[in-house]
Amino acid sequence: THHIAADGDVVCLDHTEKWYFKTGETVEHTFCTMHEMRDGKIVKWSDYWDVAKFVGQFPPSFLEVMAKNAGASFSE
C-alpha cells in the first residue's frame, strides 16, 4: 500500500500487487482501487490500471491458456 485517501463513503487505495505464476515468473503492477462504502460494506469496487503494461509482463504460457478459455472460465 502506497497511499490511502478517504472522502465520506469513498476510499481510494494506491497499491502494488505481485502475482506469482506456476511457471516461476512474477509480475508487479500498481493499481488504483476505489471503494464506495455503504453501511460498512463495499457497494462499488473500481480498479484503474494500465492493462497493456500489466499483461505485457505475463509469461507467454499464461497468455496461451487465457486465449484457449472462454471469458466465463475467469469469472464466478
N, C-alpha and C positions, 0 to 999 in steps of 0.2 A: 504494500500500500504506500503510495506516494503522497496523496492528498485526499482529504475528505472535506466536503463543504455541504452545509445544510441550509435550507431556507424554507421554513414552515414544514410542510409534509414532503418536501423533495430533498433527496440526498444524492450527491454526486461523488463518485469514487474514482480516482485516478489510480490505476494499479497495473502491475505486470504479472502475467500468468506464464508459467513454464509448463510446457507439455512434454511428456515422455512417450516415445513410440516403442513398440515391442522390438523393433529392429535396432534400438540403442540410440537413435538420434533424439535430440532435444530441440525445442523451439521456444523462444521467449518473445513475448509481444506485449505491448502496452495497450490497454483498453481504457475507455472512459465509460463507466456504468452509471446510469441514473435510475434511482428507485423513487417511485411515488408511493407514499405510505398512507394508509387509512386504517384507523383503529388498531394500530400496531402490526399491520400486515402489509406486505408489498402488493399493491394493486396494479402497478405497471413497472416493467423492467425493460430498459432500453440500453443496448450496448453500441458504442461508437468506436470504430477501429478501421485501420487500413487493410482491407481484405487482400489486396494484391501482395502487399508486403508480408502479411501473415502466411497466406497459402504458399507464397513463393519459397518459404522456408521448409515446407513439408517434404519428407522423403518421397521420392518417386513411387515407391511401393505403396504408400498410403494413398496417393492420388489415384493410382490404378484401381485400388479397392473401391474408392469413392465413385469412380467412373462406372464401375460394374454394378453398383447398387442403386436402387430407386430412392428418391427422396424420403419415402416412408420408412426406409431402413434406418434413418438417422433421427427419427422423432418418436415420441411416445404416443 
